[in-house]
C-alpha cells in the first residue's frame, strides 16, 4: 500500500471542500427551505475541510524546520527560548518560500527601485530621470521583438510626468544607474567616432 503523504491530505481536503461548494451551487432539494438547509450543512463541511487543509499546510511547514523533539532539545539546552524558536521557524519558512520562488524563476532582483534616478545619453549628454513604476511584459515604446518578456521601467521628467520607458536589457547600454557610468559610455561613443 502506498504511503499517504501530507501533500496528499492537503490535496484531498481541498477536493472535498470544492465538491461541497459545487453541491451548494448545483443541488436542487425540491424546496427553497431544503435547499437552504442543504447549503448550510455543505458550507459547514467546506469550512471544516478548508481548515483541515490549512492545518496540514502548517504541519508541513513545521516538519521542514525539524522534529518537535529536536526543537524541544534546543529549548532545554538553553540554546533558544520558545519565542526565539518560534521566530526562527517563521524566518525559516519565509526563507524556504523565497528559495522556492527563486528556483522556479519567479524571484527577480531589480537593478533599481521606484524613486531611483537613472541617466540616459540619447541627446549626447547624460539626462537624469526618476523611476516611477515598473511592469513585466510588453513595452510599446520599444520596437525590438524580444522586449515583451522583460521588466519595463517607466520614468518621469523634471516636470513630474511619465515621459517614457525602457526595458531592463537597456541598463548598461543606453540607460545607466549612475552619472559616472553614463559619462563613461558617452566618452567611449565619442572616441569611436
Secondary structure in CASP SS format (residue, H / E / C, confidence):
PFRMAT SS
TARGET T0000
AUTHOR 0000-0000-0000
METHOD secondary structure of the structure
MODEL  1
X C 1.00
X C 1.00
X C 1.00
X C 1.00
X C 1.00
X H 1.00
X H 1.00
X H 1.00
X H 1.00
X H 1.00
X H 1.00
X H 1.00
X H 1.00
X H 1.00
X H 1.00
X H 1.00
X H 1.00
X H 1.00
X H 1.00
X H 1.00
X H 1.00
X H 1.00
X H 1.00
X H 1.00
X H 1.00
X H 1.00
X C 1.00
X C 1.00
X C 1.00
X C 1.00
X C 1.00
X H 1.00
X H 1.00
X H 1.00
X H 1.00
X H 1.00
X H 1.00
X H 1.00
X H 1.00
X H 1.00
X H 1.00
X H 1.00
X H 1.00
X H 1.00
X H 1.00
X H 1.00
X H 1.00
X H 1.00
X H 1.00
X H 1.00
X H 1.00
X H 1.00
X H 1.00
X H 1.00
X H 1.00
X H 1.00
X H 1.00
X H 1.00
X H 1.00
X H 1.00
X H 1.00
X H 1.00
X H 1.00
X H 1.00
X C 1.00
X C 1.00
X C 1.00
X H 1.00
X H 1.00
X H 1.00
X H 1.00
X H 1.00
X H 1.00
X H 1.00
X H 1.00
X H 1.00
X C 1.00
X C 1.00
X C 1.00
X C 1.00
X C 1.00
X H 1.00
X H 1.00
X H 1.00
X H 1.00
X H 1.00
X H 1.00
X H 1.00
X H 1.00
X H 1.00
X H 1.00
X H 1.00
X H 1.00
X H 1.00
X H 1.00
X H 1.00
X H 1.00
X H 1.00
X H 1.00
X H 1.00
X H 1.00
X H 1.00
X H 1.00
X C 1.00
X C 1.00
X C 1.00
X C 1.00
X C 1.00
X C 1.00
X C 1.00
X C 1.00
X C 1.00
X C 1.00
X C 1.00
X C 1.00
X C 1.00
X E 1.00
X E 1.00
X E 1.00
X E 1.00
X C 1.00
X C 1.00
X C 1.00
X C 1.00
X C 1.00
X C 1.00
X E 1.00
X E 1.00
X E 1.00
X E 1.00
X E 1.00
X E 1.00
X E 1.00
X E 1.00
X E 1.00
X E 1.00
X E 1.00
X C 1.00
X C 1.00
X C 1.00
X C 1.00
X C 1.00
X C 1.00
X C 1.00
X H 1.00
X H 1.00
X H 1.00
X H 1.00
X H 1.00
X E 1.00
X E 1.00
X E 1.00
X E 1.00
X E 1.00
X E 1.00
X E 1.00
X C 1.00
X C 1.00
X C 1.00
X C 1.00
X C 1.00
X E 1.00
X E 1.00
X E 1.00
X E 1.00
X E 1.00
X E 1.00
X H 1.00
X H 1.00
X H 1.00
X E 1.00
X C 1.00
X C 1.00
X C 1.00
X E 1.00
X E 1.00
X C 1.00
X C 1.00
X H 1.00
X H 1.00
X H 1.00
X H 1.00
X H 1.00
X H 1.00
X H 1.00
X H 1.00
X H 1.00
X H 1.00
X H 1.00
X H 1.00
X H 1.00
X H 1.00
X C 1.00
END
